[in-house]
Amino acid sequence: MSRLIVKNLPNGMKVERFRQMFAAFGTLTDCGLKFTKDGKFRKFGFVGFKCEEDASKALKHFNKSFVDTARVTVEFCTDFGDPNKARPWSKHSRQPDRTKDEQKPEGEKRDENKGKKEKKPLDVLGDLKNDEGLREFLAVHKNRTQVMVG
């Protein structure tokens, strides 16, 4: 694989400067920084090299080094949709993978819920709506707590 991902780039990074940093290590096939739909820089970019040797030289040179005051991480890119790749936790990533509970068939979920008792909502104020003592108490404290019943 001759494509690298560069993570944790500084905010002021421009495409031309990014290209010049990696051009010293070999012929670049592509180079790009990633932005949100709003145009905010996501602090990572991709660099493609013509041969894998150039990419490995650039990786050894830039991995865990500093660009301005940001310590960058450089890695070889994995294939798109690779199952061994770590799941992204960014808010910009696509829909997350299904959790273990969601992967179970519907019948198994229902069986788990059968053993549990369903909680019924308590109607605590239902008995007290007509209580004159409570109404008098709430009228006195109305300005402080703004409590209203019925």
C-alpha positions, 0 to 999 in steps of 0.5 A: 500500500503506497497511501498514507494517512496523516493524523493530528495536523495543526489547524493552519495547515494548507494543501500546498504546504502539506504537499511540499512536506511529503514531496521530498520523499518521492513522487506524489500521486495524490494529496489532500486534507479533509474538511467538514461540510461546513469547511472546518478542517478535521486535522487529517489528510491523505498522501499517495506515493508512486511506490511503496518504498517512498511511502515507508520512508515518509512514514518513518520520517514523519510518524510521531514527529512534530509539525508546528506544535502538533505531534502527528501520527502517520500510518499506512491506509487500510482498504475501505471497508476493512473489517479489521479496521478500528471503528471511528468514534468521530461525530463525522463518521457514518452510522456506527456498526450495530452493537451486540444487542442489535445483532440478535434476532428479534425472537431472542430479545423478546425472550430476555424481556419476558422474565422482567416485570414491567413497571407501572407508572405510579399515580401518586397525585391522583389520590391527593387532587381533592385533598383540601389540606394539600390545596391549602399548603400549595396555595401558601407555597405557590410563589416559591415553588410554582407547584400546581396540582389538578 
